Amino acid sequence: MNALHLHDPELLTRELCDIPSVSGAEAQLADAVEVAVSGLPHLRVLRDGDTVVASTDLGRPRRVVIAGHLDTVPVHGNLPVIQEVRDGERWLVGRGTVDMKGGVAAQLSAAAALRDPTWDITWVWYDQEEVDAALNGLGRVMDRHPDWIGGDFAILGEPTSARIEGGCNGSCRFWISVPGLRAHSARAWMGHNAIHDAADVIERARSFPETTVRVDGLDYREGLNAVQIEGGVAGNVIPDLCRIHFNYRFAPDKSARQAETLMRERFAGFELQMVDMSPGARPGLDAPETRAFVQAIGEDVLPKYGWTDVARFSALGIPAVNYGPGDARLAHADNEAVRVSEILDCAAGLRRWLGPDGH
């Protein structure tokens, strides 16, 4: 196994991307990361499955947890990484460059450089973020080894175009079942068409207001959308069941219970089966730790519309933000690509904040 180039974030991003790491197959990459950080004398390294945790133990009064996931969605002909120059600026193109090997590279580079940080730091590089939440490596370590993850503040290296994005929206998914009565389509009056009745369900979703909710000074957008529909038996049979899959994205001013109650009220009279609930996270901009980080980075804070693992830290009472290179709109896309300058900016931002002259 070739050693990772921890002091060159651009080359390191390419190396991380080109090591196979689709969700569930991160072992080779976790091995490489573990070997690399184990060679840094200022870090104590632990591992659970394919999650690697590396910590300083300097007796500082405050500790920050800085985390990033190692896995990617499946490759689609977009590896190995290639370099392009666009309008005079270098880009890295390939699976994982945005989500989120550029962020992991910035973190690993900072971990190597920050030998005497102003805060104690726990670095976490974890597996299986892109799949079922029950498999998430960060959640697993929080459950099995809560003493590994404690801190006063947390940063997730999710793609934010090297800006700070506070908190995250919550997300829930559920199925609505619409019953009917099966009959031959030549005698439709003897049955009851479940797909026709689904029009009422669709209209309740269509008329749901797409609102903007201000939470701690940031504007989060809410929306309810049908994302999948099932129904029908055959071309000459009146359907006796139609099922519609919905995704509700809700602002972090609402708890999971409030979000579910709102949906059950919206679809009252129909069977609702909740299949996934991920609470949001308030941005925590009033926390002094967050204010210090914002001041060091020197950018306005934006809201995070998608769900991220900041919610796991928020549930523990730890303020957390998202900060990493890459445009989130390119995540998972076949043309996934990241500006090299953003990787360098994030690595420098972490060093500036936590270095000897940091806040």
C-alpha positions in Angstrom: 0.0 0.0 0.0 1.5 3.4 -1.0 1.6 6.0 1.7 -0.9 8.9 1.5 0.6 12.4 0.8 -0.8 14.1 3.9 0.9 17.4 3.2 -0.4 17.9 -0.4 -4.2 18.3 -0.2 -4.7 18.2 -4.0 -2.7 15.0 -4.5 -4.2 13.5 -1.4 -7.7 14.1 -2.8 -6.8 12.2 -5.9 -5.3 9.3 -3.8 -8.4 9.1 -1.6 -10.8 9.0 -4.6 -8.9 6.4 -6.5 -8.9 3.9 -3.6 -12.1 1.8 -3.8 -14.6 3.0 -1.2 -18.2 2.5 -2.3 -20.4 2.2 0.8 -19.8 -1.1 2.5 -16.4 -1.5 0.9 -14.3 1.1 2.6 -11.8 -1.3 4.3 -8.9 -0.5 2.0 -9.3 3.2 2.3 -9.8 3.0 6.1 -6.6 0.9 6.3 -4.7 3.6 4.3 -6.0 6.4 6.6 -5.2 4.5 9.7 -1.7 3.8 8.6 -1.2 7.5 7.6 -2.4 9.0 10.9 -0.8 6.3 13.0 2.5 7.8 11.8 1.7 11.1 13.4 3.1 11.1 17.0 0.7 13.8 18.3 -2.4 11.7 17.6 -3.8 8.7 19.5 -5.5 6.4 16.9 -8.5 4.1 17.5 -10.6 2.1 15.1 -14.1 0.6 15.0 -14.9 -1.4 11.9 -14.0 1.0 9.0 -14.2 4.1 11.1 -10.9 5.7 12.2 -10.7 8.1 15.1 -7.5 10.1 15.8 -7.3 12.5 18.8 -4.9 14.9 20.5 -4.7 14.8 24.3 -3.1 18.1 25.2 -5.3 19.0 28.2 -6.9 21.9 26.4 -10.1 23.3 28.0 -12.1 22.8 24.8 -12.4 20.0 22.3 -13.7 20.1 18.7 -14.8 17.0 16.7 -14.0 17.2 13.0 -15.5 14.5 10.9 -15.9 13.3 7.4 -17.2 10.1 5.7 -15.0 7.8 3.7 -17.6 6.2 1.4 -19.1 7.2 -1.9 -22.1 6.3 -4.0 -21.4 3.8 -6.8 -18.9 4.7 -9.4 -20.3 5.4 -12.9 -17.3 5.5 -15.2 -15.9 8.5 -13.4 -12.7 7.1 -11.8 -9.8 7.5 -11.8 -9.8 11.2 -11.0 -8.6 13.5 -13.8 -7.4 17.1 -13.6 -8.9 19.8 -15.7 -8.2 23.5 -16.1 -11.4 25.7 -16.5 -11.0 29.4 -16.9 -7.5 29.2 -15.5 -8.6 27.3 -12.4 -7.6 23.7 -11.5 -10.5 21.2 -11.0 -10.4 17.5 -9.9 -13.1 15.5 -11.7 -14.4 12.1 -10.5 -16.5 10.2 -8.1 -16.0 11.4 -4.5 -14.2 14.6 -5.3 -17.2 16.6 -3.9 -18.8 14.1 -1.6 -16.5 14.1 0.2 -12.9 13.2 -0.5 -11.9 16.8 -0.9 -13.2 17.5 2.6 -11.4 14.4 4.0 -8.2 15.5 2.3 -8.5 19.0 3.8 -9.0 17.4 7.2 -6.2 14.9 6.9 -3.8 17.7 5.8 -4.8 19.8 8.8 -4.5 16.8 11.1 -0.9 16.3 10.1 0.0 20.0 10.4 -1.8 20.8 13.7 0.7 19.4 16.1 0.0 21.9 18.9 -3.5 23.2 18.3 -5.3 25.7 20.5 -8.1 23.2 21.1 -7.9 19.5 21.5 -9.1 17.8 18.4 -10.9 14.5 17.7 -10.7 13.6 14.0 -13.3 11.1 12.8 -13.3 9.4 9.3 -16.2 7.1 9.1 -17.9 4.5 6.9 -21.3 4.0 5.3 -22.8 7.5 5.4 -24.4 7.2 2.0 -26.6 4.2 2.9 -29.2 3.2 5.5 -28.8 5.4 8.6 -28.6 2.2 10.8 -25.2 1.4 9.2 -23.7 4.8 9.6 -20.2 4.5 11.1 -20.4 7.8 13.1 -23.7 6.7 14.7 -22.2 3.3 15.4 -19.2 4.8 17.2 -21.4 7.2 19.1 -23.4 4.2 20.4 -20.5 1.9 21.1 -17.8 4.4 22.2 -19.4 7.6 23.3 -16.2 8.6 25.1 -14.4 8.7 21.8 -16.7 11.4 20.3 -17.3 13.9 23.1 -16.6 17.6 22.5 -17.7 21.2 22.8 -18.2 21.8 19.0 -18.2 19.8 15.8 -17.5 20.3 12.1 -18.7 18.1 9.3 -16.7 18.3 6.1 -19.8 18.1 3.9 -19.5 20.1 0.6 -20.4 23.7 1.2 -18.2 25.5 -1.4 -15.8 26.3 1.4 -18.5 28.3 3.2 -20.0 27.6 6.6 -23.5 26.1 6.5 -25.3 25.9 9.8 -27.5 23.1 11.1 -29.6 21.1 8.6 -33.2 20.4 7.6 -34.9 17.4 8.9 -36.2 14.7 6.5 -38.9 12.1 6.8 -40.2 9.5 4.3 -43.5 7.7 4.5 -46.0 5.7 2.4 -49.7 6.6 2.0 -51.9 3.6 1.2 -55.1 4.2 -0.8 -57.5 1.2 -0.7 -59.9 0.2 -3.5 -61.9 -2.9 -4.6 -60.6 -5.1 -7.4 -62.9 -5.9 -10.4 -62.8 -6.6 -14.1 -62.4 -3.3 -16.0 -65.3 -4.2 -18.2 -67.5 -4.0 -15.1 -65.7 -1.2 -13.4 -68.8 -0.2 -11.4 -68.4 -3.4 -9.4 -65.1 -2.3 -8.1 -63.5 0.9 -6.7 -60.5 2.4 -8.3 -57.7 3.1 -5.8 -55.6 5.0 -8.3 -58.4 7.4 -9.0 -58.8 8.0 -5.2 -55.0 8.7 -5.0 -55.8 12.0 -6.7 -57.0 13.4 -3.4 -53.7 12.4 -1.7 -51.6 14.0 -4.5 -53.7 17.2 -4.2 -53.0 17.4 -0.5 -49.3 17.2 -1.2 -49.5 19.7 -4.2 -51.3 22.2 -2.0 -48.8 21.9 0.9 -47.2 25.4 1.1 -43.5 25.5 0.3 -42.4 27.8 3.1 -39.3 29.5 4.3 -38.7 29.3 8.0 -36.2 31.5 9.8 -34.3 29.6 12.6 -31.6 31.4 14.6 -31.1 33.9 11.8 -30.9 31.4 8.9 -33.7 30.7 6.3 -34.6 27.1 5.8 -36.9 26.0 2.9 -39.5 23.3 3.5 -41.2 21.1 1.0 -43.4 18.0 0.6 -43.0 15.9 -2.5 -44.3 12.6 -3.9 -41.2 10.6 -4.9 -42.6 7.2 -5.9 -45.9 5.6 -6.7 -47.1 2.0 -6.9 -50.4 0.6 -8.1 -52.3 -1.6 -10.5 -52.7 -5.3 -11.2 -53.2 -5.7 -14.9 -54.5 -3.8 -18.0 -58.0 -5.2 -17.5 -58.3 -5.0 -13.7 -59.5 -2.2 -11.5 -56.8 -1.6 -8.9 -57.5 -2.3 -5.3 -54.5 -0.5 -3.9 -52.3 2.5 -4.7 -49.3 3.5 -2.6 -47.5 6.8 -2.7 -44.1 7.5 -1.2 -43.5 11.0 0.1 -40.5 12.9 1.3 -41.0 15.9 3.7 -38.1 18.2 4.3 -38.7 20.3 7.4 -37.0 23.2 9.1 -35.0 22.5 12.3 -37.5 24.5 14.4 -39.6 21.3 14.3 -39.0 18.1 16.3 -39.4 14.7 14.7 -42.6 14.2 16.6 -44.0 17.6 15.3 -43.1 16.8 11.7 -44.8 13.4 11.9 -47.9 14.9 13.6 -48.1 17.5 10.8 -48.0 14.8 8.1 -50.6 12.6 9.8 -52.9 15.6 10.1 -52.3 16.4 6.4 -53.2 12.9 5.3 -55.9 12.2 7.8 -58.2 9.4 6.7 -55.5 7.5 4.9 -53.1 4.9 6.2 -49.6 6.4 6.8 -46.5 4.2 7.3 -43.4 6.1 8.4 -40.3 4.5 7.0 -37.6 7.0 7.8 -37.3 10.0 10.2 -34.1 12.1 10.5 -34.5 15.1 12.8 -32.9 18.4 11.7 -30.3 20.4 13.6 -30.5 24.0 14.7 -27.5 26.0 13.5 -26.3 26.8 17.0 -25.0 30.2 15.9 -25.4 31.6 19.4 -22.8 29.2 20.9 -19.5 30.9 21.5 -17.6 28.0 19.9 -19.6 28.6 16.7 -19.0 32.3 16.8 -15.3 31.8 17.1 -15.2 29.5 14.1 -17.3 31.8 12.0 -15.0 34.7 12.9 -11.9 32.7 12.0 -13.2 31.7 8.6 -14.6 35.1 7.9 -17.6 34.2 5.8 -21.4 34.7 6.2 -23.2 31.6 7.4 -25.7 29.9 5.1 -28.3 27.2 5.9 -27.9 23.6 5.0 -30.9 22.4 3.1 -30.1 18.7 3.0 -29.8 16.4 6.0 -26.2 15.8 7.3 -24.7 14.1 10.4 -24.5 17.5 12.2 -27.9 16.3 13.5 -26.2 13.5 15.4 -24.1 16.0 17.2 -27.0 18.3 17.8 -28.9 15.5 19.4 -26.1 15.2 21.9 -26.2 18.9 22.6 -23.0 19.7 20.7 -23.2 22.7 18.3 -22.2 21.6 14.8 -21.7 23.2 11.4 -20.9 22.0 7.9 -17.7 23.2 6.2 -16.0 21.6 3.2 -15.0 22.0 -0.4 -17.2 21.3 -3.3 -20.6 22.4 -4.7 -23.2 20.1 -3.2 -25.2 20.3 -6.4 -22.5 18.2 -8.1 -22.5 15.5 -5.4 -23.4 12.1 -6.8 -23.5 13.4 -10.3 -21.6 11.8 -13.2 -19.7 15.1 -13.7 -18.8 15.4 -10.0 -15.9 17.9 -9.7 -14.3 20.2 -7.2 -12.2 23.3 -7.4 -8.7 22.7 -6.0 -8.7 26.2 -4.5 -11.6 25.2 -2.3 -9.8 22.1 -0.9 -6.8 24.3 -0.1 -9.0 27.0 1.4 -10.7 24.5 3.8 -7.4 23.0 4.9 -6.0 26.5 5.5 -9.2 27.6 7.3 -8.9 24.7 9.8 -5.2 25.4 10.4 -5.8 29.1 10.8 -8.6 28.6 13.4 -6.8 25.9 15.4 -3.2 27.0 14.9 -1.1 29.0 17.4 -2.7 32.3 16.2 -6.2 30.9 16.1 -9.2 32.0 18.2 
